[in-house]
Amino acid sequence: MNLGEQLSICSEHYQKWKSVALNSFNKVETRKALDRAFFWLELQSAFIALHAVERTGGNNEETRRKLFTAKANLSKKLAEYAKEILSEL
């Protein structure tokens, strides 16, 4: 998946959860929606940062290894998020 697709998905989910939070009158639901909105915003920022590092300094072996580890950590966070959502259903 390219950066544009990643950012588009993150932005779409962020906007969705932000809207839910702003339109909710229930404090618990608002808190949950805000947590999810911030998750997607943080993920979007991480994708941008990793892309910037890849483009500017991803030439040496150590940097590529760290980028791989960072991407694996992002995948792990997404899997944990999906697991949380599924458990709520």
C-alpha positions as CSV (number, residue, x, y, z in Angstrom):
1,M,0.0,0.0,0.0
2,N,1.4,3.4,-0.9
3,L,1.6,6.4,1.3
4,G,-1.4,8.1,-0.4
5,E,-3.6,5.1,0.3
6,Q,-2.4,4.9,3.9
7,L,-3.0,8.6,4.6
8,S,-6.4,8.4,2.9
9,I,-7.5,5.5,5.1
10,C,-6.2,7.2,8.3
11,S,-7.9,10.5,7.4
12,E,-11.2,8.8,6.6
13,H,-11.3,6.9,10.0
14,Y,-10.1,10.0,11.9
15,Q,-12.9,12.1,10.4
16,K,-15.4,9.5,11.2
17,W,-14.5,9.1,14.8
18,K,-14.1,12.9,15.3
19,S,-17.6,13.4,14.0
20,V,-18.9,10.7,16.3
21,A,-17.2,12.4,19.3
22,L,-18.5,15.8,18.4
23,N,-22.1,14.6,17.9
24,S,-22.3,12.4,21.0
25,F,-24.0,13.4,24.2
26,N,-22.7,10.4,26.1
27,K,-19.4,11.0,27.9
28,V,-18.3,7.3,27.6
29,E,-19.1,7.2,23.9
30,T,-17.4,10.5,23.4
31,R,-14.2,9.4,25.2
32,K,-14.1,6.1,23.2
33,A,-14.6,8.0,19.9
34,L,-11.9,10.5,20.8
35,D,-9.5,7.7,21.6
36,R,-10.1,6.2,18.3
37,A,-9.8,9.5,16.4
38,F,-6.5,10.2,18.1
39,F,-5.3,6.7,17.3
40,W,-5.9,7.3,13.6
41,L,-4.3,10.7,13.7
42,E,-1.2,9.3,15.4
43,L,-1.0,6.5,12.9
44,Q,-1.2,9.0,10.0
45,S,1.6,11.0,11.6
46,A,3.7,7.9,12.0
47,F,3.2,7.0,8.3
48,I,4.3,10.5,7.3
49,A,7.4,10.4,9.5
50,L,8.4,7.0,8.3
51,H,8.0,8.0,4.7
52,A,10.1,11.1,5.3
53,V,12.9,9.0,6.9
54,E,12.8,6.6,4.0
55,R,13.1,9.4,1.4
56,T,15.9,11.3,3.2
57,G,18.0,8.8,5.0
58,G,16.9,5.3,4.3
59,N,20.1,4.2,2.5
60,N,22.2,2.5,5.1
61,E,21.5,-0.9,6.6
62,E,20.9,0.3,10.1
63,T,18.3,2.8,9.0
64,R,16.5,0.2,6.9
65,R,16.4,-2.2,9.9
66,K,15.0,0.5,12.1
67,L,12.4,1.4,9.5
68,F,11.4,-2.2,9.2
69,T,11.0,-2.5,13.0
70,A,9.0,0.7,13.1
71,K,6.7,-0.6,10.3
72,A,6.3,-3.9,12.2
73,N,5.3,-2.0,15.3
74,L,2.7,0.0,13.4
75,S,1.3,-3.3,12.0
76,K,1.2,-4.6,15.6
77,K,-0.7,-1.5,16.7
78,L,-3.2,-1.9,13.9
79,A,-3.7,-5.6,14.8
80,E,-4.3,-4.7,18.5
81,Y,-6.8,-2.0,17.4
82,A,-8.7,-4.5,15.2
83,K,-8.7,-7.1,18.0
84,E,-10.2,-4.4,20.4
85,I,-12.9,-3.5,17.9
86,L,-13.8,-7.2,17.3
87,S,-14.0,-7.9,21.0
88,E,-16.5,-5.0,21.3
89,L,-18.7,-6.4,18.6
